[in-house]
Amino acid sequence: MYTFSNKLKTFSIILMVLGLLGVGYGFMTSHKSFEEVETLLAEEAHHGGGHGEEAAHAAPSHDAHAADAHGEEAHAEVDEHAKHIEHVQHQIANRPWAALYVAAFFFMMIALGVLAFYAIQIASQAGWSPVLFRVMEGITAYLLPGAVIVLLIALASGTIGHYNLFIWMDPDVVAHDKLIQGKSSWLNITGFAIRGIIFIAGWVLYRHFSRKFSIAQDTAEDKSNFKKSFRISAAFLVFFIYTESMMSWDWIMSVDPHWFSTLFGWYVFASMFVSGITVIALIAIYLKSRGYLDFVNENHIHDVAKFMFAMSIFWTYLWFSQFMLIWYSNIPEEVTYFISRFNDYKLPFLGMVVLNFVFPILMLMNADYKRIPWFVVMTGLVILFGHYIDIFNMIMPATVGDRWFIGVPEIGSILLFAGLFIFVVFTALTKAPLLVKGYPFRKESEDFHY
């Protein structure tokens, strides 16, 4: 049985406390007055670039003769200037919400990706992976609190907040936007909440029963629990592939309600899948370094690293397919999605391709390197950072525009959910033996060599 060390538990609590402080600081400093934002933009205009130049150009003229000659134009400029200041004011207020949401979704998707990988292993009756099942079950324990937190943040932003994430939650915006009106039968708060509850209920129910049957199989005299796990895993995968796509439309794609991609569900799936597999490798290597998982050998680590390598290529295939088709067709309502990212997010947008494709390819192409624990850990940490940036690129442009920065709100949010993730996962690992003793393919998995 695994024992959650006091050092690791204390570390996770410290992360949560520091994270809460950072998130609190982000919210406290995000509410700026009209005059403060105006001053900020004037300073930016003085130094050149961005919203500052726009604000300077939109600023009203104070020349008396010009005001007399162009009264209406001056009045229009004043209105335009005020609207622009309010727009930037709203973007600044959105930043802590968006930072919190990105981190919450990132850690939730790790647990969901692991749950899908776990179901695939059982449904395919894989012989190499059963020695890692309890690690996977521990990671998926985070799914319930993680998914509920994501849904609550999304709903809170449109109720107690000022529509900080999803503009379609704002009745005033919908009233003047025919495109969103056309989607209002799907994009409404009631439907959003109901679908979210259905998604979470289905995922968590599968996790509950698969875990229950897994533990029961340890002491069972027959294979009935294994057969039940097999059946529910096959059924869950059908449920998952539909709900994961709809979740990605609701929880991520709808921050840009004027834009859509038919590849988006698969794209998000690839990101969550490779992130989840990477965390399996990291936790397995950590436990092994602490004297646990003596039945896990370098061949198991090699196979997990192969999945990290393969899914990184799969993610890149989907990223390029989505980008290339939209770029080549050059349809204005589609290409605007990438224009905003190239204009304001060029470093994170192109940088994540290096982190999520170039780096894993170079590091994990050699079979021998996949067997070296520290090498897999180093590559895994880079992959996780790259996929955090991927989620960052999905959410931030629509919510904060060019007011993005990885600062206290973003780092605080990462620390908060990293601490919660570590606490929940490692607590779950203490609840059952780390080896699935009664699983039919246990012996094959223990003797696995490649």
Secondary structure as GFF3:
##gff-version 3
##sequence-region A 1 450
A	DSSP	alpha_helix	6	28	.	.	.	ID=ss1
A	DSSP	alpha_helix	34	47	.	.	.	ID=ss2
A	DSSP	alpha_helix	50	58	.	.	.	ID=ss3
A	DSSP	alpha_helix	64	69	.	.	.	ID=ss4
A	DSSP	alpha_helix	71	123	.	.	.	ID=ss5
A	DSSP	three_ten_helix	130	132	.	.	.	ID=ss6
A	DSSP	alpha_helix	133	140	.	.	.	ID=ss7
A	DSSP	alpha_helix	143	157	.	.	.	ID=ss8
A	DSSP	three_ten_helix	167	169	.	.	.	ID=ss9
A	DSSP	alpha_helix	171	175	.	.	.	ID=ss10
A	DSSP	alpha_helix	178	182	.	.	.	ID=ss11
A	DSSP	alpha_helix	189	219	.	.	.	ID=ss12
A	DSSP	alpha_helix	224	251	.	.	.	ID=ss13
A	DSSP	three_ten_helix	253	255	.	.	.	ID=ss14
A	DSSP	alpha_helix	264	289	.	.	.	ID=ss15
A	DSSP	alpha_helix	298	329	.	.	.	ID=ss16
A	DSSP	alpha_helix	332	344	.	.	.	ID=ss17
A	DSSP	alpha_helix	346	353	.	.	.	ID=ss18
A	DSSP	pi_helix	354	358	.	.	.	ID=ss19
A	DSSP	alpha_helix	359	364	.	.	.	ID=ss20
A	DSSP	three_ten_helix	369	371	.	.	.	ID=ss21
A	DSSP	alpha_helix	373	400	.	.	.	ID=ss22
A	DSSP	alpha_helix	408	429	.	.	.	ID=ss23
A	DSSP	alpha_helix	442	446	.	.	.	ID=ss24
###
